[in-house]
Amino acid sequence: MLVKTFCAAVNGLEATTVTVEVSLTRGVMFHLTGLADTAVRESHDRIVAALQNNGFKFPVADITVNMAPADLRKEGSAYDLPLAIGLLAANGKVDCSMLHEYMLIGELGLDGRLQPVRGALPIAIKARAEKFKGLIVPKQNIREAAVVNNIDVYGVDSIMDVINFFNGSGDLQPTVIDTRKEFYDQQNHFEYDFSDVKGQESVKRALEVAAAGGHNLIMIGPPGSGKSMMAKRLPSILPPLSLSESLETTQIHSVAGKLSRDTSLISQRPFRSPHHTISQVALVGGGQNPQPGEISLAHNGVLFIDELPEISRSVLEVLRQPLEDRRISISRAKYNVEYPCSFMFVASMNPCPCGYYGDPTHHCACTPGQIQRYMNKISGPLLDRIDIQVECSALSYDDLSKAPTGEPSSVIRERVLKARQIQEHRFQGQKGIHSNAQMTERMIHQYAEPDESSLALLRMAMERLKLSARAYNRILKVARTIADLEGSEKVQSQHIAEAVGYRNLDRGDWAERGI
C-alpha cells in the first residue's frame, strides 16, 4: 500500500514542502531514500520504540520510504512524526483519508511524546501558502506556529493524539492567538531605562543621534565608565518593531531554536551581546547544519560587542560585508543559505591594554607603542562603517552623588520617533532605505548637502583635526540626523560641528593625546 504524508524542510528562512511516500510490500527490509542525514535515518529506531510503547507493532514488511524532492537535503528530527504516521497509515492503523490536508512536524521520544523542533514558524507560513487545511506541531511549538492566520494549527503532546485525530476519535482543537493584541501589549515593557544613567550627557546624546538615524556607534573609555550599561538601554529608545519586522525577526529565532515556549512573536528589538571569544561561524552563521549567527539574531535590533579589540581580527573582518549589504550569504559544499542581518552595530573598548590611558584618576602603564598596536587591532575599513565614535569618561563620586536623575527612555524615544518619521517620509519609495545611515552617496548630495559656511567649517575641521577622507560622508549623514532631531530642513553649521565631534578615532593625533 502507498501512503503520502507531508512535512517541510527549512533552508535559511524559507521552507520547502516535503512529501513522505511510504510503500509496504512483502518482505522484511527498510529503505529510506531522499538525501536524508544521520538524524533522519536514526528516526527508524525512535519510531520503532515509540510505536511499541504505545501498543503498536512496527510493520513487518518490505518498507520503502521516499522523501521528495529527493535532491533536497533533509536534516534534523522533525520528520519523525510524518514518517511514523505514514507507516501506520500504510499498515492500516491510521485512516489516510485526511492525510493530504495536513502538514506534520515533530520529533518522537521513545515513549511517543513529541519534542519541540526548530523552524515551526516558517513551516507554518509555507503550509498556509500551499493551501493545507491544518498543521500539526508539538505543543511546545504551538505559540510560534499559531501566529500564522488562515490555517488551523494543532498542538499535540504525543503520537496517540495524532492517531486519534486522524481516526476520528480525538478531541483536538486548533489554537488561536490574537497576534496583534499580544504584539502591541508587550512592545513598551523594557528591562532597562535611561533614567537609571546619571551624568554622561554627551554619550547619551550620541546614543540618541545613533538611534534617530540608525547609525553604528563605538564608545571608548576606561573600565567603569558605563559603556555597557548605556548600550543595554539603547533598545528602549529605538522605534518599535512593525508587525512585518517582528514576523521576520521571529522567523530567524524560530529557525535558530531560540524561542521560548511562551513566545508567539518577538515584540521588542533584539539586543545581542556575544562574548569576545566568539568564532566566525558563531558570528555570521553556518556550521555543518546551517544556523543563523549572532548578526542575524540581531536583525532589526542591536549587535553589541564589548571589548572590541579583544576579538580576533579575522572575526572582526567578517563583519565588514554584512554591515554594508545587510544580508549574509553562506556558501558551503553542501548548501547555500542567505539570512538577513540589518542591525545597528554598537561596540565599546578601552583606550589602551590597561584601560586607563588619559584617565586623570589612574596611572596608565602602557607605552605609546602598546597603545598604537592596541588601536591598530581595529582596521580602517571596519572603522569606516562606524558613523559615531564617542569618548566616555569615568565619573567621580561627587559627580555620581550630585547628578540628577536622567531623562527617561520614553522622552528620548519620542524625539527619536519624530526624526525617524521625517526620514520615512524622505525615503518613501526608495527600496531598502529607511534611515539616514543607509543613504547612498547620491542621496547624501541630495538631502545632506551643507551650505557654503557649513562646508567651510567642515573643510577647516578636516584639516585641523587631521580627519581621514572616509570621515566626510559619515559626518554628513550624522549631521543630517542631527538636523532631523531639530526639525531643520537644511544641514547647518551647528549640525556639522556636532557631527565632527563624533569622529574622535579618525583624528590623526588620537594616540598621542589624552582623552
C-alpha positions as a printed NumPy array, in Angstrom:
array([[  0.   ,   0.   ,   0.   ],
       [  1.251,   3.509,  -0.846],
       [  0.558,   6.422,   1.528],
       [  1.714,  10.047,   1.458],
       [  2.191,  12.451,   4.361],
       [  3.52 ,  15.979,   4.235],
       [  6.108,  17.987,   6.158],
       [  8.689,  20.671,   5.304],
       [ 12.435,  21.291,   5.149],
       [ 13.803,  24.679,   6.209],
       [ 16.638,  26.238,   4.235],
       [ 17.633,  29.659,   5.541],
       [ 14.291,  31.276,   6.382],
       [ 12.42 ,  29.522,   3.577],
       [ 10.554,  26.234,   3.972],
       [ 10.075,  23.685,   1.194],
       [  7.243,  21.163,   1.247],
       [  8.471,  17.587,   1.591],
       [  6.269,  14.647,   0.584],
       [  6.897,  11.472,   2.584],
       [  5.903,   8.469,   0.465],
       [  5.597,   5.147,   2.302],
       [  5.185,   1.894,   0.399],
       [  4.684,  -1.505,   2.056],
       [  5.159,  -4.761,   0.151],
       [  6.03 ,  -8.327,   1.11 ],
       [  9.462,  -8.664,   2.666],
       [ 11.464,  -7.619,   5.738],
       [ 13.646,  -4.714,   4.551],
       [ 13.587,  -0.989,   5.348],
       [ 14.751,   1.514,   2.712],
       [ 14.913,   5.278,   3.284],
       [ 15.687,   7.46 ,   0.254],
       [ 15.689,  11.196,  -0.388],
       [ 19.054,  12.604,   0.742],
       [ 18.386,  12.162,   4.473],
       [ 21.079,  12.94 ,   7.037],
       [ 22.019,  10.837,  10.072],
       [ 19.332,  12.327,  12.341],
       [ 16.611,  11.426,   9.815],
       [ 17.953,   7.89 ,   9.351],
       [ 18.012,   7.396,  13.122],
       [ 14.27 ,   8.119,  13.158],
       [ 13.712,   4.417,  12.366],
       [ 14.883,   3.427,  15.862],
       [ 12.88 ,   6.178,  17.571],
       [  9.727,   5.25 ,  15.657],
       [ 10.066,   1.526,  16.463],
       [ 10.335,   2.263,  20.208],
       [  7.564,   4.891,  20.173],
       [  5.111,   2.576,  18.404],
       [  5.897,  -0.382,  20.658],
       [  5.483,   1.715,  23.808],
       [  2.041,   2.828,  22.583],
       [  0.686,  -0.615,  21.716],
       [  1.545,  -0.76 ,  18.003],
       [  3.846,  -3.143,  16.186],
       [  6.286,  -1.853,  13.628],
       [  5.132,  -3.237,  10.251],
       [  6.852,  -6.471,   9.228],
       [  7.172,  -5.809,   5.521],
       [  9.445,  -4.55 ,   2.803],
       [  9.203,  -0.811,   3.572],
       [ 10.347,   1.842,   1.147],
       [ 10.218,   5.474,   2.278],
       [ 10.958,   8.257,  -0.2  ],
       [ 11.242,  11.882,   0.858],
       [ 10.571,  14.079,  -2.159],
       [ 12.052,  16.193,  -3.617],
       [ 14.864,  13.638,  -3.475],
       [ 17.606,  16.162,  -4.319],
       [ 16.801,  18.392,  -1.309],
       [ 18.866,  17.612,   1.773],
       [ 16.729,  16.598,   4.783],
       [ 18.23 ,  17.378,   8.199],
       [ 17.069,  17.09 ,  11.776],
       [ 14.475,  15.118,  13.711],
       [ 11.3  ,  16.997,  12.674],
       [ 10.442,  14.235,  10.191],
       [  9.755,  11.603,  12.878],
       [  6.024,  12.31 ,  13.108],
       [  5.154,  12.271,   9.368],
       [  7.261,   9.122,   8.929],
       [  5.533,   7.33 ,  11.821],
       [  2.028,   8.333,  10.715],
       [  2.832,   7.313,   7.149],
       [  3.98 ,   3.86 ,   8.309],
       [  0.852,   3.355,  10.437],
       [ -1.414,   4.525,   7.618],
       [  0.265,   2.209,   5.122],
       [ -0.252,  -0.641,   7.631],
       [ -3.946,   0.19 ,   8.011],
       [ -3.751,   1.523,  11.576],
       [ -4.476,   5.176,  10.671],
       [ -7.227,   6.434,   8.397],
       [ -5.469,   8.07 ,   5.439],
       [ -8.477,   9.982,   4.073],
       [ -7.392,  13.322,   5.601],
       [ -3.614,  12.998,   5.445],
       [ -3.358,  15.133,   2.305],
       [ -4.97 ,  18.083,   4.12 ],
       [ -2.405,  18.394,   6.915],
       [  1.29 ,  19.054,   7.319],
       [  3.013,  17.282,  10.232],
       [  6.238,  18.041,  12.105],
       [  7.661,  16.758,  15.361],
       [ 10.402,  14.698,  16.981],
       [  9.352,  11.497,  18.713],
       [ 10.57 ,  10.452,  22.113],
       [ 10.856,   6.736,  22.85 ],
       [  7.6  ,   6.932,  24.817],
       [  5.785,   8.521,  21.878],
       [  5.739,  12.035,  23.261],
       [  6.529,  14.836,  20.858],
       [  9.573,  17.034,  21.356],
       [  9.879,  20.624,  20.031],
       [ 11.599,  21.291,  16.714],
       [ 13.21 ,  24.296,  15.058],
       [ 11.604,  26.357,  12.318],
       [  7.922,  25.864,  13.189],
       [  7.063,  29.432,  12.124],
       [  8.463,  29.323,   8.557],
       [  6.897,  25.866,   8.171],
       [  3.51 ,  27.262,   9.205],
       [  3.887,  30.081,   6.669],
       [  4.684,  27.506,   3.96 ],
       [  1.739,  25.302,   4.954],
       [ -0.632,  28.242,   4.549],
       [  0.924,  29.193,   1.214],
       [  0.482,  25.597,  -0.026],
       [ -3.237,  25.7  ,   0.947],
       [ -3.054,  22.975,   3.595],
       [ -6.08 ,  22.896,   5.871],
       [ -4.004,  22.496,   9.014],
       [ -0.624,  21.989,  10.636],
       [  0.115,  19.588,  13.496],
       [  3.095,  20.516,  15.7  ],
       [  4.435,  19.598,  19.163],
       [  2.654,  21.54 ,  21.886],
       [  5.879,  23.397,  22.755],
       [  5.87 ,  24.948,  19.265],
       [  2.197,  25.875,  19.194],
       [  2.501,  29.569,  20.049],
       [  5.052,  30.405,  17.389],
       [  3.19 ,  28.441,  14.693],
       [ -0.268,  29.765,  15.643],
       [  0.642,  33.38 ,  14.835],
       [  0.032,  32.445,  11.184],
       [ -3.638,  33.036,  10.44 ],
       [ -5.953,  31.344,   7.906],
       [ -4.699,  27.869,   8.829],
       [ -5.684,  25.54 ,  11.675],
       [ -2.707,  24.844,  13.942],
       [ -2.914,  21.958,  16.416],
       [ -0.524,  21.403,  19.299],
       [ -0.199,  17.781,  20.404],
       [  1.52 ,  16.007,  23.295],
       [  2.059,  12.563,  21.823],
       [  1.683,  10.433,  18.727],
       [ -1.513,   8.937,  20.171],
       [ -3.18 ,  12.367,  19.928],
       [ -2.356,  12.44 ,  16.215],
       [ -3.52 ,   8.852,  15.611],
       [ -6.822,   9.519,  17.368],
       [ -7.263,  12.761,  15.44 ],
       [ -6.996,  11.096,  12.038],
       [ -9.105,   8.131,  13.17 ],
       [-11.884,  10.496,  14.283],
       [-11.751,   9.693,  17.983],
       [ -9.674,  12.615,  19.196],
       [-10.778,  15.967,  20.554],
       [ -8.066,  18.274,  19.231],
       [ -8.928,  21.945,  18.841],
       [ -6.901,  24.451,  16.834],
       [ -5.049,  27.116,  18.808],
       [ -5.994,  30.716,  18.048],
       [ -3.763,  33.621,  19.057],
       [ -4.711,  37.298,  18.859],
       [ -1.407,  38.225,  17.269],
       [ -1.892,  41.975,  17.164],
       [ -3.067,  42.21 ,  20.771],
       [ -0.12 ,  40.216,  22.132],
       [  2.289,  42.107,  19.89 ],
       [  1.228,  45.588,  20.973],
       [  0.718,  44.662,  24.644],
       [  4.373,  43.654,  25.027],
       [  6.048,  46.399,  22.99 ],
       [  6.706,  49.026,  25.631],
       [  7.985,  46.919,  28.527],
       [ 11.758,  47.38 ,  28.844],
       [ 14.034,  45.943,  31.484],
       [ 16.468,  48.88 ,  31.308],
       [ 15.768,  52.61 ,  31.173],
       [ 17.964,  55.656,  30.62 ],
       [ 16.568,  57.254,  33.775],
       [ 18.999,  54.978,  35.65 ],
       [ 22.014,  56.619,  33.982],
       [ 23.494,  59.578,  35.853],
       [ 25.745,  62.015,  34.048],
       [ 27.378,  61.061,  30.718],
       [ 25.167,  63.562,  28.877],
       [ 27.415,  63.673,  25.817],
       [ 27.341,  59.888,  25.433],
       [ 23.573,  59.742,  25.902],
       [ 23.245,  62.425,  23.239],
       [ 25.409,  60.34 ,  20.886],
       [ 23.215,  57.283,  21.532],
       [ 20.114,  59.365,  20.794],
       [ 21.599,  60.527,  17.478],
       [ 22.595,  56.947,  16.636],
       [ 19.076,  55.679,  17.372],
       [ 17.474,  58.501,  15.386],
       [ 19.491,  57.778,  12.24 ],
       [ 20.243,  54.064,  12.593],
       [ 23.967,  54.821,  12.846],
       [ 26.645,  52.412,  14.031],
       [ 28.456,  53.607,  17.134],
       [ 31.572,  52.879,  19.175],
       [ 32.219,  54.047,  22.743],
       [ 35.767,  54.329,  24.052],
       [ 36.625,  54.897,  27.688],
       [ 38.129,  53.397,  30.849],
       [ 36.571,  50.497,  32.764],
       [ 33.595,  51.516,  34.87 ],
       [ 32.57 ,  54.482,  32.754],
       [ 29.181,  52.929,  31.957],
       [ 29.679,  51.88 ,  28.323],
       [ 27.909,  48.514,  28.626],
       [ 25.248,  49.954,  30.922],
       [ 24.238,  52.571,  28.362],
       [ 24.43 ,  50.167,  25.422],
       [ 21.913,  47.84 ,  27.095],
       [ 19.448,  50.723,  27.257],
       [ 19.65 ,  51.539,  23.562],
       [ 16.684,  49.307,  22.522],
       [ 14.435,  51.318,  24.866],
       [ 14.804,  54.426,  22.672],
       [ 14.671,  52.743,  19.266],
       [ 11.448,  52.894,  17.211],
       [  9.101,  49.966,  17.93 ],
       [  9.125,  46.986,  15.618],
       [  6.498,  46.9  ,  12.907],
       [  4.428,  43.713,  12.628],
       [  6.287,  42.65 ,   9.467],
       [  9.682,  43.274,  11.133],
       [  8.531,  41.287,  14.156],
       [  7.463,  38.354,  11.99 ],
       [ 10.803,  38.279,  10.148],
       [ 12.759,  38.543,  13.406],
       [ 10.683,  35.762,  14.972],
       [ 11.344,  33.531,  11.946],
       [ 15.097,  33.859,  12.458],
       [ 14.849,  32.976,  16.153],
       [ 12.494,  30.102,  15.32 ],
       [ 14.98 ,  28.601,  12.848],
       [ 17.755,  29.007,  15.427],
       [ 15.644,  27.354,  18.146],
       [ 15.855,  30.462,  20.365],
       [ 12.136,  30.968,  21.04 ],
       [ 10.806,  30.078,  24.475],
       [  7.626,  28.05 ,  24.853],
       [  5.629,  31.126,  25.915],
       [  6.737,  33.289,  22.968],
       [  4.491,  33.866,  19.986],
       [  6.028,  36.962,  18.391],
       [  9.166,  38.886,  19.288],
       [  7.769,  42.327,  20.035],
       [ 10.952,  44.186,  21.039],
       [ 14.08 ,  44.825,  19.04 ],
       [ 16.704,  42.144,  19.745],
       [ 19.831,  43.01 ,  21.704],
       [ 22.636,  40.513,  21.145],
       [ 25.889,  40.724,  23.087],
       [ 28.255,  37.856,  22.167],
       [ 31.404,  37.171,  24.172],
       [ 34.678,  38.404,  22.706],
       [ 35.858,  34.8  ,  22.23 ],
       [ 33.175,  34.216,  19.589],
       [ 34.171,  32.382,  16.389],
       [ 33.498,  33.401,  12.792],
       [ 30.808,  30.736,  12.349],
       [ 29.008,  31.724,  15.56 ],
       [ 29.065,  35.374,  14.481],
       [ 27.928,  35.139,  10.845],
       [ 26.212,  31.735,  10.835],
       [ 26.788,  28.424,   9.101],
       [ 28.071,  25.178,  10.565],
       [ 27.534,  21.585,   9.496],
       [ 23.782,  22.145,   9.749],
       [ 23.317,  25.81 ,   8.731],
       [ 22.126,  28.073,  11.526],
       [ 21.791,  31.86 ,  11.811],
       [ 24.691,  33.598,  13.546],
       [ 24.649,  36.451,  16.044],
       [ 24.441,  39.076,  13.287],
       [ 21.184,  37.541,  12.033],
       [ 19.792,  37.054,  15.538],
       [ 20.358,  40.822,  15.935],
       [ 18.348,  41.55 ,  12.759],
       [ 16.147,  44.656,  13.249],
       [ 17.89 ,  45.256,  16.556],
       [ 21.307,  45.867,  18.106],
       [ 24.528,  43.859,  17.967],
       [ 26.696,  44.974,  20.884],
       [ 30.32 ,  43.87 ,  21.12 ],
       [ 32.146,  44.735,  24.317],
       [ 35.963,  44.945,  24.384],
       [ 36.135,  45.176,  20.592],
       [ 39.952,  44.877,  20.235],
       [ 39.9  ,  41.629,  22.223],
       [ 38.054,  39.881,  19.408],
       [ 40.209,  38.126,  16.832],
       [ 40.879,  40.437,  13.884],
       [ 39.839,  37.728,  11.418],
       [ 36.457,  37.534,  13.18 ],
       [ 36.041,  41.31 ,  13.112],
       [ 36.782,  41.494,   9.406],
       [ 33.857,  39.215,   8.521],
       [ 31.56 ,  41.969,   9.83 ],
       [ 32.503,  44.328,   7.012],
       [ 30.294,  42.931,   4.253],
       [ 27.181,  42.326,   6.429],
       [ 27.398,  45.903,   7.736],
       [ 27.334,  47.138,   4.141],
       [ 24.922,  44.691,   2.483],
       [ 22.642,  43.958,   5.469],
       [ 22.405,  40.339,   4.309],
       [ 24.792,  37.425,   4.748],
       [ 25.173,  34.69 ,   2.146],
       [ 26.784,  31.48 ,   3.435],
       [ 28.103,  29.114,   0.776],
       [ 29.423,  25.673,   1.641],
       [ 29.976,  22.473,  -0.306],
       [ 26.605,  21.042,   0.772],
       [ 24.416,  24.135,   0.996],
       [ 23.936,  27.791,   0.182],
       [ 21.751,  29.867,   2.503],
       [ 21.053,  33.552,   2.957],
       [ 19.989,  35.303,   6.15 ],
       [ 19.012,  38.955,   6.698],
       [ 21.208,  40.93 ,   9.119],
       [ 20.129,  44.562,   9.191],
       [ 21.283,  45.681,  12.633],
       [ 22.776,  48.611,  14.494],
       [ 26.363,  47.819,  15.341],
       [ 27.379,  49.157,  18.755],
       [ 30.805,  48.478,  20.241],
       [ 32.818,  49.532,  23.254],
       [ 36.515,  49.437,  24.   ],
       [ 39.183,  50.606,  26.39 ],
       [ 41.636,  53.237,  25.125],
       [ 44.649,  51.002,  25.812],
       [ 45.506,  47.499,  27.072],
       [ 45.365,  48.501,  30.751],
       [ 42.282,  50.629,  30.151],
       [ 43.408,  53.887,  31.786],
       [ 45.094,  55.886,  29.033],
       [ 44.071,  59.513,  29.56 ],
       [ 42.229,  58.815,  32.825],
       [ 43.132,  61.572,  35.326],
       [ 42.483,  59.326,  38.351],
       [ 44.507,  56.261,  37.31 ],
       [ 48.037,  55.809,  36.046],
       [ 48.378,  54.225,  32.601],
       [ 51.211,  51.681,  32.427],
       [ 51.118,  51.279,  28.636],
       [ 53.803,  52.565,  26.295],
       [ 52.843,  54.592,  23.191],
       [ 53.757,  51.589,  21.049],
       [ 51.438,  49.302,  23.014],
       [ 48.616,  51.812,  22.707],
       [ 49.144,  52.137,  18.968],
       [ 49.213,  48.354,  18.457],
       [ 46.069,  48.017,  20.566],
       [ 44.233,  50.578,  18.436],
       [ 45.51 ,  49.008,  15.215],
       [ 43.613,  45.813,  16.024],
       [ 40.574,  47.598,  14.582],
       [ 41.083,  48.035,  10.854],
       [ 40.377,  51.217,   8.951],
       [ 37.715,  49.589,   6.724],
       [ 35.776,  48.48 ,   9.82 ],
       [ 36.025,  51.935,  11.412],
       [ 34.85 ,  53.308,   8.081],
       [ 31.486,  51.635,   8.728],
       [ 31.067,  53.188,  12.195],
       [ 29.45 ,  56.618,  11.939],
       [ 29.737,  57.778,  15.536],
       [ 32.844,  57.476,  17.736],
       [ 32.321,  58.885,  21.209],
       [ 34.537,  59.049,  24.303],
       [ 33.346,  58.17 ,  27.812],
       [ 34.969,  59.437,  30.984],
       [ 34.628,  57.752,  34.349],
       [ 32.539,  59.8  ,  36.783],
       [ 33.836,  60.741,  40.223],
       [ 31.905,  60.027,  43.393],
       [ 30.798,  63.665,  43.635],
       [ 29.532,  63.61 ,  40.054],
       [ 27.57 ,  60.428,  40.681],
       [ 26.086,  61.534,  44.002],
       [ 25.089,  65.017,  42.827],
       [ 23.932,  64.173,  39.307],
       [ 20.153,  64.434,  38.831],
       [ 18.061,  61.512,  37.615],
       [ 18.447,  61.12 ,  33.873],
       [ 15.758,  61.592,  31.242],
       [ 13.508,  58.525,  30.959],
       [ 13.766,  56.473,  27.795],
       [ 10.168,  57.296,  26.842],
       [ 11.011,  61.008,  26.471],
       [ 14.129,  60.33 ,  24.401],
       [ 12.196,  57.844,  22.303],
       [  9.617,  60.461,  21.356],
       [ 12.347,  62.63 ,  19.835],
       [ 13.811,  59.635,  18.033],
       [ 10.414,  58.689,  16.608],
       [  9.849,  62.194,  15.23 ],
       [ 13.225,  62.099,  13.488],
       [ 12.514,  58.625,  12.073],
       [  9.143,  59.78 ,  10.738],
       [ 10.9  ,  62.575,   8.842],
       [ 13.268,  60.   ,   7.333],
       [ 10.453,  57.606,   6.409],
       [  8.775,  60.433,   4.504],
       [ 12.068,  61.467,   2.886],
       [ 12.937,  57.991,   1.632],
       [  9.425,  56.955,   0.661],
       [  9.653,  54.852,  -2.474],
       [ 13.386,  54.148,  -2.01 ],
       [ 13.773,  50.373,  -1.797],
       [ 15.756,  49.238,   1.243],
       [ 16.409,  52.791,   2.509],
       [ 14.685,  53.659,   5.775],
       [ 17.175,  55.783,   7.723],
       [ 19.944,  58.301,   7.186],
       [ 22.628,  55.699,   7.887],
       [ 21.54 ,  53.82 ,   4.748],
       [ 21.849,  56.79 ,   2.393],
       [ 23.856,  56.319,  -0.786],
       [ 26.372,  58.93 ,  -1.94 ],
       [ 23.844,  60.356,  -4.369],
       [ 21.311,  60.722,  -1.56 ],
       [ 23.89 ,  62.444,   0.611],
       [ 24.362,  65.107,  -2.062],
       [ 20.596,  65.394,  -2.442],
       [ 19.499,  65.512,   1.2  ],
       [ 22.573,  66.406,   3.287],
       [ 24.459,  68.938,   1.195],
       [ 25.551,  71.742,   3.547],
       [ 25.611,  75.441,   2.692],
       [ 28.819,  77.412,   1.998],
       [ 29.504,  78.372,   5.61 ],
       [ 28.989,  74.774,   6.771],
       [ 31.297,  73.491,   4.033],
       [ 33.986,  75.943,   5.149],
       [ 33.619,  74.68 ,   8.732],
       [ 33.86 ,  71.064,   7.583],
       [ 36.962,  71.805,   5.492],
       [ 38.65 ,  73.544,   8.421],
       [ 37.779,  70.688,  10.8  ],
       [ 39.179,  68.045,   8.472],
       [ 42.429,  69.962,   8.047],
       [ 42.969,  70.917,  11.695],
       [ 41.89 ,  67.625,  13.232],
       [ 43.569,  65.562,  10.516],
       [ 40.367,  63.698,   9.773],
       [ 40.562,  60.993,   7.146],
       [ 38.774,  61.262,   3.819],
       [ 36.455,  58.414,   4.767],
       [ 35.021,  60.576,   7.551],
       [ 33.49 ,  63.071,   5.103],
       [ 30.318,  61.136,   4.139],
       [ 29.869,  59.836,   7.676],
       [ 29.889,  63.358,   9.057],
       [ 27.249,  64.467,   6.554],
       [ 24.996,  61.502,   7.374],
       [ 25.207,  62.169,  11.106],
       [ 24.696,  65.915,  10.547],
       [ 21.536,  65.121,   8.575],
       [ 20.23 ,  63.115,  11.54 ],
       [ 21.054,  65.907,  13.999],
       [ 19.158,  68.308,  11.753],
       [ 16.178,  65.918,  11.718],
       [ 16.175,  65.818,  15.53 ],
       [ 15.904,  69.613,  15.485],
       [ 13.299,  69.568,  12.725],
       [ 15.58 ,  71.535,  10.399],
       [ 15.202,  71.148,   6.63 ],
       [ 18.795,  72.196,   5.944],
       [ 22.061,  70.92 ,   7.371],
       [ 23.55 ,  73.897,   9.193],
       [ 26.941,  74.692,  10.682],
       [ 25.978,  73.662,  14.242],
       [ 24.91 ,  70.254,  12.937],
       [ 28.228,  69.839,  11.144],
       [ 30.123,  70.894,  14.263],
       [ 28.389,  68.292,  16.431],
       [ 28.887,  65.575,  13.814],
       [ 32.614,  66.391,  13.582],
       [ 32.822,  65.871,  17.338],
       [ 31.745,  62.259,  16.834],
       [ 34.837,  61.321,  14.768],
       [ 37.352,  61.017,  17.6  ],
       [ 39.146,  57.902,  16.384],
       [ 39.674,  59.421,  12.947],
       [ 41.801,  62.208,  14.362],
       [ 45.373,  61.782,  13.302],
       [ 46.716,  62.692,  16.768],
       [ 44.409,  60.43 ,  18.808],
       [ 47.043,  58.014,  20.059],
       [ 49.373,  60.845,  21.104],
       [ 46.919,  62.686,  23.312],
       [ 44.895,  62.007,  26.445],
       [ 41.159,  61.664,  26.441]])
